């Protein structure tokens, strides 16, 4: 799938902690119905003995996202990304080397890289990243070691590279408006989507708010004059 920065607008990142009595695929479909523009399948607790089970879910998500014409990205697991024929891979600073990941993925699949400094951002761009994930902008409960990032640093990262940047970390309807002026291309959201009772409706609102931040709404023409 050809990558475009618009696909980062509302980037839904899965977290099994929020499924409750609902299925992961069911939650993701609600987010897709609400307008999520990209999906990341993240399984930090994946063990080799569970690979076949997780692969089954990844393939189901791949089929689902294809129906909605939305890219599926696998977090930090090249074997899983290859096995389910995902659209791409996201790697952190302590994960697989970005240059090695690009070599395996080839030129046509999407590579995202976490960057918390301008130096990391420039290196990731040079190694072939299509986009950067930067944060945690508002703190996060999904990563115990994640340090908050100032809006000034986020803006510096965005302005230092030619590839788009997506903000991540504690983003929800209550604070997404604070990303205005940061120069990000979108927001990667975990609990702000998947902990919501109405995932579809919440995602719709997040899409609208992010479009406001980026001034993406079409201008209305007053024909009454």
HELIX and SHEET records of a PDB file:
HELIX    1   1 UNK A    5  UNK A    8  5                                   4    
HELIX    2   2 UNK A   16  UNK A   18  5                                   3    
HELIX    3   3 UNK A   24  UNK A   33  1                                  10    
HELIX    4   4 UNK A   48  UNK A   50  5                                   3    
HELIX    5   5 UNK A   51  UNK A   67  1                                  17    
HELIX    6   6 UNK A   78  UNK A   83  1                                   6    
HELIX    7   7 UNK A   98  UNK A  105  1                                   8    
HELIX    8   8 UNK A  118  UNK A  126  1                                   9    
HELIX    9   9 UNK A  151  UNK A  160  1                                  10    
HELIX   10  10 UNK A  176  UNK A  179  5                                   4    
HELIX   11  11 UNK A  191  UNK A  194  1                                   4    
HELIX   12  12 UNK A  199  UNK A  213  1                                  15    
SHEET    1   A 9 UNK A  10  UNK A  13  0                                        
SHEET    2   A 9 UNK A  38  UNK A  41  1                                        
SHEET    3   A 9 UNK A  71  UNK A  75  1                                        
SHEET    4   A 9 UNK A  88  UNK A  91  1                                        
SHEET    5   A 9 UNK A 110  UNK A 114  1                                        
SHEET    6   A 9 UNK A 131  UNK A 135  1                                        
SHEET    7   A 9 UNK A 164  UNK A 168  1                                        
SHEET    8   A 9 UNK A 186  UNK A 189  1                                        
SHEET    9   A 9 UNK A  10  UNK A  13  1                                        
END                                                                             
